[in-house]
Amino acid sequence: MPEKTEHYFLRKARSSDHEKIWKILQQAIERRRRDGSSQWQDGYPNQGTVVGDIKNNYGFVREINGEIAGYAAIIFGIEPAYEAIEGNWLSNGEYVVVHRVAVSDQFAGRGIATKIFEEIENVAKANQVFSVKVDTNFDNGPMLRIMEKLEYTYCGEVYFRGASRKAFEKILST
């Protein structure tokens, strides 16, 4: 039997994607809760976050065969919380920030989040930016495994909404 070919790509989120993105984030919030993580258990992210991401052109979706499988906020610019790291970043130049990575329950367990990060790295390089910075909770096992798998370097701690988070950076090859 021939293998089914999947067609997938990362694209900017549109206003019409809002409800689907919010549903995916709600599923991810619930997964974090079930996993015993405190990440995203304080009312963030919320629908306003999604609206802001789309309005500011930060929101990106990963489609598979025309369905939104995952979401991430990709920010080209300074993340104020990253300016006060307890530790040291690998670089001090331009960087891409990744926030709010979430995968639909329908596509969970298929490596979609890892693929999103790989695509983000390609987007960064296409824009002549060779550093990706990201943070996550100390208890977000799936994201910590992705950081390890994709060879992100632990750089220290940053603080969001009063909580410490692990900060990672990857220098991309040119």
Contacts in CASP RR format, 6 or more apart in sequence:
PFRMAT RR
TARGET T0000
AUTHOR 0000-0000-0000
METHOD contacts of the structure
MODEL  1
MPEKTEHYFLRKARSSDHEKIWKILQQAIERRRRDGSSQWQDGYPNQGTV
VGDIKNNYGFVREINGEIAGYAAIIFGIEPAYEAIEGNWLSNGEYVVVHR
VAVSDQFAGRGIATKIFEEIENVAKANQVFSVKVDTNFDNGPMLRIMEKL
EYTYCGEVYFRGASRKAFEKILST
6 64 0 8 1.000
6 65 0 8 1.000
7 64 0 8 1.000
7 65 0 8 1.000
7 66 0 8 1.000
8 62 0 8 1.000
8 63 0 8 1.000
8 64 0 8 1.000
8 65 0 8 1.000
8 69 0 8 1.000
8 115 0 8 1.000
9 62 0 8 1.000
9 63 0 8 1.000
9 119 0 8 1.000
10 60 0 8 1.000
10 61 0 8 1.000
10 62 0 8 1.000
10 63 0 8 1.000
10 116 0 8 1.000
10 119 0 8 1.000
10 120 0 8 1.000
10 123 0 8 1.000
11 60 0 8 1.000
11 61 0 8 1.000
11 63 0 8 1.000
12 57 0 8 1.000
12 59 0 8 1.000
12 60 0 8 1.000
12 61 0 8 1.000
13 21 0 8 1.000
13 53 0 8 1.000
13 54 0 8 1.000
13 59 0 8 1.000
13 60 0 8 1.000
13 61 0 8 1.000
13 71 0 8 1.000
14 54 0 8 1.000
15 54 0 8 1.000
17 54 0 8 1.000
17 61 0 8 1.000
17 68 0 8 1.000
18 47 0 8 1.000
18 50 0 8 1.000
18 51 0 8 1.000
18 54 0 8 1.000
20 61 0 8 1.000
20 68 0 8 1.000
21 50 0 8 1.000
21 54 0 8 1.000
21 59 0 8 1.000
21 61 0 8 1.000
21 68 0 8 1.000
21 71 0 8 1.000
22 47 0 8 1.000
22 50 0 8 1.000
23 104 0 8 1.000
24 68 0 8 1.000
24 70 0 8 1.000
24 71 0 8 1.000
24 102 0 8 1.000
24 103 0 8 1.000
24 104 0 8 1.000
25 45 0 8 1.000
25 49 0 8 1.000
25 50 0 8 1.000
25 71 0 8 1.000
25 100 0 8 1.000
25 102 0 8 1.000
27 102 0 8 1.000
27 104 0 8 1.000
27 105 0 8 1.000
27 108 0 8 1.000
28 40 0 8 1.000
28 102 0 8 1.000
28 103 0 8 1.000
29 40 0 8 1.000
29 41 0 8 1.000
29 45 0 8 1.000
31 105 0 8 1.000
31 108 0 8 1.000
32 38 0 8 1.000
32 39 0 8 1.000
32 40 0 8 1.000
32 41 0 8 1.000
32 140 0 8 1.000
33 41 0 8 1.000
35 139 0 8 1.000
35 140 0 8 1.000
35 141 0 8 1.000
35 142 0 8 1.000
36 139 0 8 1.000
37 137 0 8 1.000
37 139 0 8 1.000
37 140 0 8 1.000
37 141 0 8 1.000
38 137 0 8 1.000
38 139 0 8 1.000
38 163 0 8 1.000
39 136 0 8 1.000
39 137 0 8 1.000
39 139 0 8 1.000
39 140 0 8 1.000
42 161 0 8 1.000
44 161 0 8 1.000
45 100 0 8 1.000
49 100 0 8 1.000
52 58 0 8 1.000
53 59 0 8 1.000
53 73 0 8 1.000
53 100 0 8 1.000
58 73 0 8 1.000
58 74 0 8 1.000
58 75 0 8 1.000
58 99 0 8 1.000
59 71 0 8 1.000
59 72 0 8 1.000
59 73 0 8 1.000
59 74 0 8 1.000
60 71 0 8 1.000
60 72 0 8 1.000
60 73 0 8 1.000
60 74 0 8 1.000
60 116 0 8 1.000
60 120 0 8 1.000
60 123 0 8 1.000
61 68 0 8 1.000
61 69 0 8 1.000
61 70 0 8 1.000
61 71 0 8 1.000
62 68 0 8 1.000
62 69 0 8 1.000
62 70 0 8 1.000
62 71 0 8 1.000
62 72 0 8 1.000
62 112 0 8 1.000
62 115 0 8 1.000
62 116 0 8 1.000
62 119 0 8 1.000
63 69 0 8 1.000
64 107 0 8 1.000
64 112 0 8 1.000
67 104 0 8 1.000
67 106 0 8 1.000
68 104 0 8 1.000
69 103 0 8 1.000
69 104 0 8 1.000
69 106 0 8 1.000
69 107 0 8 1.000
69 112 0 8 1.000
70 101 0 8 1.000
70 102 0 8 1.000
70 103 0 8 1.000
70 104 0 8 1.000
70 107 0 8 1.000
70 112 0 8 1.000
70 113 0 8 1.000
70 116 0 8 1.000
71 100 0 8 1.000
71 101 0 8 1.000
71 102 0 8 1.000
71 103 0 8 1.000
72 98 0 8 1.000
72 99 0 8 1.000
72 100 0 8 1.000
72 101 0 8 1.000
72 102 0 8 1.000
72 116 0 8 1.000
72 120 0 8 1.000
73 97 0 8 1.000
73 98 0 8 1.000
73 99 0 8 1.000
73 100 0 8 1.000
74 96 0 8 1.000
74 97 0 8 1.000
74 98 0 8 1.000
74 120 0 8 1.000
74 123 0 8 1.000
75 96 0 8 1.000
75 97 0 8 1.000
75 98 0 8 1.000
75 99 0 8 1.000
76 94 0 8 1.000
76 96 0 8 1.000
76 97 0 8 1.000
76 127 0 8 1.000
76 129 0 8 1.000
77 94 0 8 1.000
77 95 0 8 1.000
77 96 0 8 1.000
77 97 0 8 1.000
79 97 0 8 1.000
79 133 0 8 1.000
81 135 0 8 1.000
81 158 0 8 1.000
81 159 0 8 1.000
81 160 0 8 1.000
82 89 0 8 1.000
82 97 0 8 1.000
82 133 0 8 1.000
82 135 0 8 1.000
82 158 0 8 1.000
82 167 0 8 1.000
84 158 0 8 1.000
84 159 0 8 1.000
85 155 0 8 1.000
85 156 0 8 1.000
85 157 0 8 1.000
85 158 0 8 1.000
85 167 0 8 1.000
86 156 0 8 1.000
86 157 0 8 1.000
86 158 0 8 1.000
87 155 0 8 1.000
87 156 0 8 1.000
87 157 0 8 1.000
87 167 0 8 1.000
88 155 0 8 1.000
88 156 0 8 1.000
89 133 0 8 1.000
89 155 0 8 1.000
89 167 0 8 1.000
89 169 0 8 1.000
90 131 0 8 1.000
90 153 0 8 1.000
90 155 0 8 1.000
90 169 0 8 1.000
90 171 0 8 1.000
91 131 0 8 1.000
91 169 0 8 1.000
91 171 0 8 1.000
93 131 0 8 1.000
94 129 0 8 1.000
94 130 0 8 1.000
94 131 0 8 1.000
95 129 0 8 1.000
95 131 0 8 1.000
95 132 0 8 1.000
95 133 0 8 1.000
95 169 0 8 1.000
96 120 0 8 1.000
96 123 0 8 1.000
96 124 0 8 1.000
96 127 0 8 1.000
96 129 0 8 1.000
96 131 0 8 1.000
96 132 0 8 1.000
96 133 0 8 1.000
97 132 0 8 1.000
97 133 0 8 1.000
97 134 0 8 1.000
98 117 0 8 1.000
98 120 0 8 1.000
98 132 0 8 1.000
98 133 0 8 1.000
98 134 0 8 1.000
99 134 0 8 1.000
101 113 0 8 1.000
101 116 0 8 1.000
101 117 0 8 1.000
101 143 0 8 1.000
103 109 0 8 1.000
103 111 0 8 1.000
103 112 0 8 1.000
103 113 0 8 1.000
103 116 0 8 1.000
104 112 0 8 1.000
113 142 0 8 1.000
113 143 0 8 1.000
113 146 0 8 1.000
114 146 0 8 1.000
114 149 0 8 1.000
114 150 0 8 1.000
117 132 0 8 1.000
117 146 0 8 1.000
117 150 0 8 1.000
118 150 0 8 1.000
120 132 0 8 1.000
121 132 0 8 1.000
121 170 0 8 1.000
121 172 0 8 1.000
124 130 0 8 1.000
124 131 0 8 1.000
124 132 0 8 1.000
124 172 0 8 1.000
125 172 0 8 1.000
125 174 0 8 1.000
129 172 0 8 1.000
130 171 0 8 1.000
130 172 0 8 1.000
130 173 0 8 1.000
130 174 0 8 1.000
131 169 0 8 1.000
131 170 0 8 1.000
131 171 0 8 1.000
131 172 0 8 1.000
132 152 0 8 1.000
132 169 0 8 1.000
132 170 0 8 1.000
132 172 0 8 1.000
133 167 0 8 1.000
133 168 0 8 1.000
133 169 0 8 1.000
134 147 0 8 1.000
134 152 0 8 1.000
134 167 0 8 1.000
134 168 0 8 1.000
134 169 0 8 1.000
135 158 0 8 1.000
135 160 0 8 1.000
135 165 0 8 1.000
135 166 0 8 1.000
135 167 0 8 1.000
135 168 0 8 1.000
136 143 0 8 1.000
136 144 0 8 1.000
136 147 0 8 1.000
136 165 0 8 1.000
136 166 0 8 1.000
136 168 0 8 1.000
137 143 0 8 1.000
137 163 0 8 1.000
137 165 0 8 1.000
137 166 0 8 1.000
138 164 0 8 1.000
138 165 0 8 1.000
138 166 0 8 1.000
144 166 0 8 1.000
147 154 0 8 1.000
147 168 0 8 1.000
150 170 0 8 1.000
151 170 0 8 1.000
152 168 0 8 1.000
152 169 0 8 1.000
152 170 0 8 1.000
153 168 0 8 1.000
153 169 0 8 1.000
153 170 0 8 1.000
154 166 0 8 1.000
154 167 0 8 1.000
154 168 0 8 1.000
155 167 0 8 1.000
155 168 0 8 1.000
155 169 0 8 1.000
156 166 0 8 1.000
156 167 0 8 1.000
157 164 0 8 1.000
157 165 0 8 1.000
157 166 0 8 1.000
157 167 0 8 1.000
158 164 0 8 1.000
158 165 0 8 1.000
158 167 0 8 1.000
159 165 0 8 1.000
END
